[in-house]
Amino acid sequence: MVMVRRVESHDEAVWVGLMAELAALHGCATSLENIAAGFRFAVGHPEKFALFGAEADGSLIGIITLNLGHYSIWTNTWFGLIEDFIVAESHRRQGIGSMLISRVLEEARARNLSRLELYALRQNLPARSLYEKIGFESDSFYYHLYLR
Ligand SMILES: CC(C)(COP(=O)(O)OP(=O)(O)OC[C@H]1O[C@@H](n2cnc3c(N)ncnc32)[C@H](O)[C@@H]1OP(=O)(O)O)[C@@H](O)C(=O)NCCC(=O)NCCS
């Protein structure tokens, strides 16, 4: 049985392992030390991040983060950002990703966020299909500029 729960400090090793896989999939140059430091920052700042994990047989097999986002001046509301979303390969296509997203939607509504955003690589068709099934829409280009 799979249950979704909050991620806690003791989940660090598994969380970092899953994130390293996600970073590799996205060609992101980082290190296990950086990911672990990021994990500690996020867990230490519950006012900024809500971290959830799916657990099966006592192990974390999927994770997702709700970044509690930024204040939108023109709407006078807060927008949230979904990040750090991955399900272990052995457990994909069993509805676990959908469970994690549902938990994030529940949290976002409870926190009165007005909008959720996320970034998906153009070629990431599994993730895009999941998002679009839920109702996410895309009407913009996403640009980024590396500063260091
Ligand atoms: C994206 C990801 C989290 C989905 O997790 P999952 O547990 O497999 O998702 P679910 O089983 O809940 O699938 C829900 C829907 O997503 C879509 N989907 C999931 N995997 C798919 C695939 N390989 N091909 C096409 N559609 C897929 C389907 O619409 C699916 O519904 P269906 O099974 O009824 O057809 C998982 O594939 C993953 O970890 N990918 C690598 C990391 C990643 O890309 N993260 C997102 C970064 S933006």
The ligand as a Tripos MOL2 file, in Angstrom:
@<TRIPOS>MOLECULE
LIG
   48    50     1     0     0
SMALL
NO_CHARGES

@<TRIPOS>ATOM
      1 C1          6.3770   12.1660  -14.3660 C.3       1 LIG1
      2 C2          6.3040   11.0820  -13.2750 C.3       1 LIG1
      3 C3          6.5310   11.7060  -11.9160 C.3       1 LIG1
      4 C4          4.9080   10.4520  -13.3340 C.3       1 LIG1
      5 O1          4.7880    9.5660  -12.2360 O.3       1 LIG1
      6 P1          3.8800    8.2600  -12.3180 P.3       1 LIG1
      7 O2          3.7170    7.7360  -10.9420 O.co2     1 LIG1
      8 O3          4.4190    7.3380  -13.3320 O.co2     1 LIG1
      9 O4          2.5010    8.8820  -12.8530 O.3       1 LIG1
     10 P2          1.0650    8.2180  -12.8170 P.3       1 LIG1
     11 O5          1.1670    6.7200  -12.7570 O.co2     1 LIG1
     12 O6          0.2460    8.8830  -11.7750 O.co2     1 LIG1
     13 O7          0.5260    8.6100  -14.2620 O.3       1 LIG1
     14 C5         -0.5150    9.5600  -14.4400 C.3       1 LIG1
     15 C6         -0.6230    9.8970  -15.9120 C.3       1 LIG1
     16 O8          0.5780   10.5090  -16.3860 O.3       1 LIG1
     17 C7          0.7960   10.1050  -17.7540 C.3       1 LIG1
     18 N1          2.0000    9.2840  -17.8590 N.ar      1 LIG1
     19 C8          2.7670    8.8140  -16.8660 C.ar      1 LIG1
     20 N2          3.8110    8.1210  -17.3700 N.ar      1 LIG1
     21 C9          3.6750    8.1570  -18.7130 C.ar      1 LIG1
     22 C10         4.4370    7.6360  -19.7900 C.ar      1 LIG1
     23 N3          5.5600    6.9210  -19.5700 N.pl3     1 LIG1
     24 N4          4.0340    7.8900  -21.0400 N.ar      1 LIG1
     25 C11         2.9120    8.6070  -21.2870 C.ar      1 LIG1
     26 N5          2.1170    9.1260  -20.2940 N.ar      1 LIG1
     27 C12         2.5130    8.9080  -19.0380 C.ar      1 LIG1
     28 C13        -0.4180    9.2930  -18.1490 C.3       1 LIG1
     29 O9         -1.3830   10.2040  -18.6320 O.3       1 LIG1
     30 C14        -0.8290    8.7070  -16.8090 C.3       1 LIG1
     31 O10        -2.1670    8.2990  -16.7580 O.3       1 LIG1
     32 P3         -2.5380    6.7910  -17.1890 P.3       1 LIG1
     33 O11        -1.5840    5.8600  -16.5050 O.co2     1 LIG1
     34 O12        -3.9630    6.6540  -16.7290 O.co2     1 LIG1
     35 O13        -2.3860    6.7420  -18.6780 O.co2     1 LIG1
     36 C15         7.3470    9.9660  -13.5540 C.3       1 LIG1
     37 O14         7.2410    9.5490  -14.8840 O.3       1 LIG1
     38 C16         8.7590   10.3860  -13.2650 C.2       1 LIG1
     39 O15         9.2360   10.3160  -12.1320 O.2       1 LIG1
     40 N6          9.4760   10.8310  -14.3210 N.am      1 LIG1
     41 C17        10.8850   11.2610  -14.1550 C.3       1 LIG1
     42 C18        10.9830   12.5620  -13.3870 C.3       1 LIG1
     43 C19        10.1830   13.6660  -14.0240 C.2       1 LIG1
     44 O16        10.0880   13.7670  -15.2410 O.2       1 LIG1
     45 N7          9.5940   14.5080  -13.1760 N.am      1 LIG1
     46 C20         8.7990   15.6360  -13.6080 C.3       1 LIG1
     47 C21         9.6770   16.7800  -13.9310 C.3       1 LIG1
     48 S1          8.7520   18.1010  -14.6650 S.3       1 LIG1
@<TRIPOS>BOND
     1     1     2 1
     2     2     3 1
     3     2     4 1
     4     2    36 1
     5     4     5 1
     6     5     6 1
     7     6     7 2
     8     6     8 1
     9     6     9 1
    10     9    10 1
    11    10    11 2
    12    10    12 1
    13    10    13 1
    14    13    14 1
    15    14    15 1
    16    15    16 1
    17    15    30 1
    18    16    17 1
    19    17    18 1
    20    17    28 1
    21    18    19 ar
    22    18    27 ar
    23    19    20 ar
    24    20    21 ar
    25    21    22 ar
    26    21    27 ar
    27    22    23 1
    28    22    24 ar
    29    24    25 ar
    30    25    26 ar
    31    26    27 ar
    32    28    29 1
    33    28    30 1
    34    30    31 1
    35    31    32 1
    36    32    33 2
    37    32    34 1
    38    32    35 1
    39    36    37 1
    40    36    38 1
    41    38    39 2
    42    38    40 1
    43    40    41 1
    44    41    42 1
    45    42    43 1
    46    43    44 2
    47    43    45 1
    48    45    46 1
    49    46    47 1
    50    47    48 1
@<TRIPOS>SUBSTRUCTURE
     1 LIG1         1 GROUP 0 **** ****
